[in-house]
Amino acid sequence: MVSDPSGVFCLEAEHPSRDIFGRSARTLLEHHIILGVTSSISLYRSLDLARELMRRGAEVYPVISPKAAKLISPEMWRWATGNKPYVRFGGELGHIALARRASGMVIAPATANTIAKIAYGIADTSVTLTAQVMIGMGKRVIIVPAMHEPMYRSKPLEEALRRCAEMGVSVLPPVIEEGKAKIPNISFIADKVEATILRGEDLRGVKILVTAGPTREHLDPVRFLSNPSSGKMGVAIASEAFYRGASPILIHGSVSVPIPPWLRTIEITSTEEMLRAVEASIEKEKPESIVLAAAPVDFRFSVKESLKIPSEKGAPEVKLELTPKIAEYVRKKAPNSLIIGFAAETTDSEEELVEKAYRKLKKYGFDYVMANYVGKPGTGFGYDTDEGLIIDSSGKILFKGYMLKREWARIIVDIIARVSGRGREI
């Protein structure tokens, strides 16, 4: 409580920046994150990162290097987060107090100078000092390098990044463009921070194959059969796996969501092409886990025209035939892999949804199936959210609910981690 000159007590005003807390998700609710900002020219983008983390529910504390503070006023981060920005620490031991409170720290952008100092234990700025304390406490630190490409490619920085990784520091690679190692899409950084703080890199070295999006079956060069699948779920699963240290490969059709640039991808058009890509990848990669999140088209035209069919001739008579069922081939090709299938069903009954999902699980030899409702507002194709459930090989419902596809992806990757002996019980 505070009082005005008249002596009347009133509520202390909350900083307006806090209005956005948890607006897009609550995945980081009750988590305190230190945002380290260094003097790369891309430091202005850390303001957007702070806001994105807040929208996911996180409390963000800015720690800014003195050189960064000369480029942009620290007051900008006070405005963005509602919290005091720390440029220098004195005898108040603020770096210790912050580290004790924090769930993790992300340094974005991280200059070559800052990375080298962290690697060799030089704590002469607020950012490197706080990072050293976080590492010493065994807490999670993520660095996002940003600099000119030759600096990023240099042997000294390569060695510094290796030393950081050995200390348990997570590194999100930059995007190489125009001779620069640029800071990535802010949503990708926030996804990495979220996955690392909530789970860590618990899937290092695990090979995972994921399919995503729709396929297309052409009648002629401009017309085709398809479905409304956006690919959001499959991309979210592959991304979550990557951020947690796995080695995923994503086989996808025409998706309507950005794909993180670090993912290994194979883009296809038809169901037949997706089948061939899946079979070849199983043969080459020998994945421990396979997630069939794509929505391949079930029918194709028996005749495909090489030229556009003139509409002046009227509607053509067409005949459809079945496309190959990718799920039928996967278990034969990968008898020892964990396989998670999907079932999108037009029903309002949970009992019927489970029944259809279990039938699919048995038919194709899946270990788990995620089943979701199609046709309900806010769920299924094209949406960021999904209502559904996951069953195991006995037909037992392990999870059910309505949540972001990013949250469903985390649950699916949790299952992979547990089966791989890397994760917690689910």
C-alpha positions in Angstrom: 0.0 0.0 0.0 1.1 3.6 -0.6 -0.4 6.9 0.4 -0.9 10.2 -1.5 -0.1 13.6 0.1 -3.6 13.8 1.6 -2.9 10.7 3.6 -5.5 8.5 1.8 -4.2 4.9 1.2 -4.5 3.4 -2.2 -3.3 0.2 -4.0 0.2 0.5 -5.5 -0.1 0.5 -9.3 1.2 -2.6 -11.1 3.5 -2.0 -14.0 1.5 -2.0 -17.3 3.9 -4.5 -18.9 2.6 -7.2 -16.6 -0.8 -7.1 -18.4 0.6 -9.6 -20.8 1.5 -12.4 -18.3 0.2 -15.7 -19.5 -1.7 -14.3 -22.4 -0.5 -16.9 -25.0 0.3 -19.8 -22.6 0.9 -20.7 -19.0 3.7 -23.1 -19.7 6.3 -21.0 -17.8 4.0 -19.8 -15.0 5.9 -19.4 -11.7 9.2 -19.7 -13.5 11.8 -16.9 -13.0 14.1 -16.4 -16.0 17.2 -14.2 -16.1 17.6 -12.5 -19.5 21.3 -11.7 -20.2 21.8 -9.0 -22.9 25.2 -8.3 -24.4 26.5 -5.8 -27.0 25.6 -7.4 -30.3 23.8 -5.0 -32.6 20.8 -7.4 -32.4 20.3 -6.7 -28.7 17.1 -4.8 -29.5 15.5 -8.1 -30.3 15.9 -9.3 -26.7 13.1 -6.9 -25.8 10.7 -9.0 -27.9 12.1 -12.1 -26.3 11.4 -10.8 -22.8 7.8 -10.1 -23.8 7.4 -13.5 -25.4 8.6 -15.3 -22.3 6.2 -13.1 -20.2 3.3 -14.1 -22.5 4.1 -17.7 -21.6 3.9 -16.8 -17.9 7.5 -16.2 -16.9 8.9 -13.5 -14.7 11.9 -12.0 -16.5 14.8 -10.2 -14.9 17.1 -8.3 -17.3 20.9 -8.4 -16.7 22.7 -6.1 -19.1 26.4 -5.8 -19.8 27.8 -2.3 -19.5 28.6 -2.1 -23.2 25.1 -3.1 -24.1 23.7 -0.5 -21.8 25.6 2.2 -23.8 23.8 1.0 -27.0 20.2 1.0 -25.6 19.1 2.5 -22.3 18.5 -0.1 -19.6 15.2 1.6 -19.0 13.9 -0.1 -22.1 14.1 -3.4 -20.3 12.5 -2.0 -17.2 9.6 -0.9 -19.5 9.5 -4.3 -21.2 9.6 -6.5 -18.1 8.4 -4.3 -15.2 11.6 -5.4 -13.3 14.8 -3.5 -12.5 17.5 -4.0 -15.1 20.9 -4.9 -13.6 24.0 -3.4 -15.3 26.5 -3.7 -12.4 26.4 -5.5 -9.1 27.8 -4.1 -6.0 28.0 -5.4 -2.4 24.3 -6.3 -2.4 25.1 -9.7 -4.0 22.3 -9.3 -6.5 23.8 -11.9 -8.8 23.5 -14.5 -6.0 20.0 -13.5 -5.1 18.9 -13.6 -8.7 20.5 -17.0 -9.4 18.9 -18.5 -6.3 15.5 -17.3 -7.5 15.8 -18.2 -11.2 14.8 -21.4 -13.0 17.2 -20.6 -15.8 19.1 -18.0 -17.7 19.1 -17.2 -21.4 21.8 -14.9 -22.9 20.4 -13.5 -26.2 22.3 -12.1 -28.0 25.6 -13.6 -26.8 28.7 -12.1 -28.3 31.9 -14.0 -29.0 33.5 -12.1 -26.2 30.8 -13.1 -23.7 30.9 -16.8 -24.8 34.7 -17.0 -24.4 34.5 -15.4 -20.9 31.9 -17.9 -19.8 33.9 -20.8 -21.2 37.1 -19.7 -19.3 35.5 -18.5 -16.1 36.0 -14.7 -16.5 33.3 -13.0 -14.6 34.0 -9.3 -15.2 30.5 -8.2 -16.4 27.1 -8.5 -14.9 26.1 -11.1 -17.5 29.2 -13.3 -17.2 29.2 -13.1 -13.4 25.5 -14.2 -13.2 26.1 -17.0 -15.7 29.0 -18.3 -13.6 26.8 -18.4 -10.5 24.0 -20.1 -12.4 26.4 -22.8 -13.7 27.9 -23.2 -10.2 24.4 -23.8 -8.9 23.7 -26.4 -11.5 21.0 -24.4 -13.1 20.2 -24.2 -16.8 21.9 -21.6 -19.0 21.1 -21.1 -22.7 23.3 -19.0 -25.0 22.2 -17.7 -28.4 25.3 -16.5 -30.3 25.1 -13.5 -32.6 28.1 -12.0 -34.5 29.7 -11.9 -37.9 30.0 -15.3 -39.6 33.9 -15.4 -39.6 33.9 -14.9 -35.8 31.3 -17.6 -35.4 33.4 -20.0 -37.6 36.7 -19.2 -35.8 38.6 -22.0 -34.0 38.7 -20.0 -30.7 34.9 -19.6 -30.6 34.4 -23.2 -31.6 36.5 -24.3 -28.7 34.7 -21.9 -26.3 31.3 -23.3 -27.4 32.6 -26.8 -26.9 33.8 -25.9 -23.3 30.4 -24.3 -22.6 28.6 -27.4 -23.7 30.8 -29.6 -21.5 29.8 -27.4 -18.6 26.1 -28.1 -19.3 25.4 -24.8 -21.1 22.8 -25.2 -23.9 23.6 -23.5 -27.2 20.9 -22.5 -29.8 22.8 -22.0 -33.1 22.4 -18.7 -35.0 20.9 -18.4 -38.4 23.7 -17.9 -41.0 22.6 -15.2 -43.5 24.4 -12.5 -45.5 27.7 -13.2 -43.8 26.2 -12.9 -40.4 25.4 -15.3 -37.6 22.0 -13.8 -36.8 19.8 -14.2 -33.8 17.0 -16.7 -34.7 13.2 -16.2 -34.8 12.1 -15.0 -31.3 9.5 -17.8 -31.1 12.2 -20.4 -31.7 14.3 -19.0 -28.9 11.4 -19.0 -26.5 10.6 -22.6 -27.5 14.2 -23.5 -26.8 14.1 -21.7 -23.4 10.8 -23.4 -22.5 11.9 -26.9 -23.4 15.3 -26.5 -21.7 14.0 -25.1 -18.5 11.2 -27.6 -18.2 13.0 -30.7 -19.3 16.7 -30.0 -20.1 18.5 -31.8 -22.9 17.3 -35.3 -21.8 17.3 -36.8 -25.3 20.9 -36.3 -26.5 21.7 -38.6 -29.3 18.3 -40.2 -29.7 17.2 -40.6 -33.3 13.6 -39.7 -34.0 11.6 -39.7 -37.3 8.6 -37.4 -37.5 6.0 -36.9 -40.3 4.0 -33.8 -40.6 1.4 -32.0 -42.7 -0.8 -33.0 -45.5 0.1 -34.7 -48.8 -1.3 -33.7 -52.2 -2.6 -35.9 -55.0 -2.7 -34.0 -58.3 -5.3 -34.3 -61.0 -3.3 -32.0 -63.2 -0.5 -29.4 -62.5 -2.9 -27.0 -60.8 -5.6 -29.1 -59.1 -5.2 -31.6 -56.4 -6.8 -33.5 -53.5 -5.6 -32.7 -50.0 -6.8 -31.9 -46.5 -6.7 -28.9 -44.0 -3.7 -30.3 -42.0 -1.3 -27.4 -41.2 1.6 -29.6 -39.9 1.7 -27.7 -36.6 1.7 -30.8 -34.5 4.4 -32.6 -36.3 6.7 -29.6 -36.5 6.1 -29.0 -32.8 7.1 -32.6 -32.0 10.3 -32.5 -34.1 11.2 -29.0 -32.6 10.6 -30.1 -29.0 12.8 -33.2 -29.7 15.6 -31.1 -31.2 15.5 -28.6 -28.3 15.9 -31.4 -25.9 19.0 -32.7 -27.6 17.6 -35.4 -29.9 18.5 -35.9 -33.6 15.1 -35.7 -35.4 14.4 -35.9 -39.1 11.1 -34.3 -40.3 9.4 -35.6 -43.4 6.7 -33.2 -44.3 4.2 -32.1 -46.9 3.0 -28.5 -47.5 3.0 -27.0 -44.0 1.7 -23.6 -43.0 4.0 -23.1 -40.0 7.6 -22.0 -40.0 10.1 -24.9 -39.5 13.1 -24.2 -37.3 16.2 -23.9 -39.6 18.2 -26.5 -37.6 15.8 -29.4 -38.3 16.8 -31.9 -40.9 13.9 -32.1 -43.3 12.6 -33.9 -46.4 9.8 -32.2 -48.2 7.4 -34.3 -50.2 4.2 -33.8 -52.2 2.3 -37.1 -52.6 1.5 -40.0 -50.2 3.7 -42.3 -52.3 6.6 -39.9 -52.0 6.1 -39.7 -48.2 6.1 -43.5 -48.0 9.3 -43.7 -50.0 11.0 -41.0 -47.8 9.9 -42.7 -44.6 11.2 -46.1 -45.7 14.5 -44.7 -46.9 14.9 -42.7 -43.7 14.2 -45.8 -41.5 16.8 -47.7 -43.5 19.4 -45.0 -43.3 18.8 -43.5 -39.8 17.5 -46.5 -37.9 15.4 -44.2 -35.6 14.7 -45.4 -32.1 11.3 -43.6 -32.2 8.9 -42.8 -35.0 6.0 -40.4 -34.8 3.4 -40.5 -37.6 1.8 -37.0 -37.1 1.2 -36.4 -40.8 -2.2 -36.5 -42.5 -1.6 -38.4 -45.8 -4.4 -38.3 -48.3 -6.2 -41.6 -48.6 -7.2 -41.3 -52.2 -5.6 -40.3 -55.5 -6.8 -39.9 -59.1 -6.3 -43.0 -61.1 -5.1 -40.8 -64.0 -3.0 -37.8 -63.6 -2.9 -35.3 -66.5 0.4 -33.7 -67.5 -1.4 -30.5 -68.7 -4.0 -28.4 -67.1 -7.5 -29.7 -68.0 -9.5 -26.9 -69.8 -12.6 -26.0 -67.8 -14.4 -25.1 -71.1 -14.8 -28.8 -71.7 -16.9 -29.1 -68.6 -16.3 -31.2 -65.5 -14.0 -34.2 -66.2 -15.0 -37.7 -65.2 -12.5 -38.9 -62.7 -11.9 -42.1 -60.8 -10.2 -42.4 -57.4 -8.1 -45.2 -56.0 -6.5 -45.8 -52.6 -3.1 -44.5 -51.8 -0.7 -46.7 -49.8 -1.1 -46.7 -46.1 2.2 -45.5 -44.7 1.4 -47.0 -41.2 1.1 -50.5 -42.7 4.7 -50.4 -43.9 6.4 -48.7 -40.9 6.1 -51.5 -38.3 7.5 -54.0 -40.9 10.4 -51.7 -41.7 11.1 -50.8 -38.0 10.1 -53.8 -35.9 12.0 -52.6 -32.8 11.2 -48.9 -32.9 8.8 -47.1 -30.6 5.9 -46.0 -32.9 3.4 -43.3 -32.0 0.5 -43.0 -34.4 -2.3 -40.4 -34.7 -6.1 -40.8 -35.2 -8.2 -37.8 -36.2 -11.8 -38.7 -35.8 -15.2 -37.0 -36.4 -17.0 -37.9 -33.1 -18.1 -36.2 -30.0 -17.9 -39.4 -27.9 -14.8 -40.1 -25.9 -15.7 -43.8 -25.8 -15.9 -43.9 -29.6 -12.7 -41.9 -29.9 -10.8 -44.4 -27.7 -12.4 -47.3 -29.5 -11.3 -46.0 -33.0 -7.8 -45.2 -31.7 -7.3 -48.6 -30.1 -8.5 -50.3 -33.3 -5.9 -48.3 -35.3 -3.2 -49.1 -32.7 -3.8 -52.8 -33.0 -4.1 -52.8 -36.8 -0.8 -51.0 -37.4 1.2 -52.2 -34.4 1.6 -48.8 -32.8 2.8 -48.5 -29.2 0.8 -45.4 -28.5 -1.8 -43.4 -30.3 -2.9 -39.8 -29.9 -6.5 -39.4 -30.9 -8.1 -36.0 -31.5 -11.5 -34.6 -32.4 -12.0 -33.2 -35.8 -14.7 -30.6 -36.5 -14.8 -29.0 -33.1 -14.1 -25.3 -33.0 -10.6 -24.6 -31.7 -9.3 -28.1 -32.1 -7.7 -30.2 -34.8 -6.6 -29.1 -38.3 -5.2 -25.6 -38.6 -5.5 -24.6 -34.9 -2.7 -24.0 -32.4 -4.7 -26.0 -29.8 -6.0 -29.6 -29.8 -8.5 -31.6 -27.7 -7.7 -35.2 -27.5 -6.2 -38.1 -25.6 -3.3 -40.5 -25.7 -3.7 -44.3 -25.2 -1.1 -47.0 -24.7 -1.0 -50.5 -26.1 -3.5 -51.8 -23.5 -6.1 -49.1 -24.5 -5.5 -47.2 -21.2 -5.9 -43.4 -21.5 -2.6 -41.8 -20.3 -3.5 -38.2 -21.0 -6.5 -36.3 -22.1 -7.4 -32.6 -22.3 -7.5 -29.4 -24.3 -4.1 -27.7 -24.7 -1.6 -26.1 -27.1 -0.1 -28.4 -29.7 3.2 -27.4 -28.3 2.1 -28.9 -24.9 0.9 -32.1 -26.6 4.3 -32.3 -28.4 6.0 -32.1 -25.0 3.9 -35.0 -23.7 4.7 -37.1 -26.7 8.4 -36.4 -26.5 8.2 -37.2 -22.7 6.9 -40.6 -23.7 9.8 -41.1 -26.0 12.2 -40.0 -23.3 10.7 -42.4 -20.8 10.8 -45.4 -23.2 14.4 -44.5 -24.1 15.3 -44.6 -20.4 16.0 -40.8 -20.4 12.9 -39.3 -18.8 10.7 -39.2 -15.8 7.7 -41.4 -15.2 4.5 -40.3 -16.9 
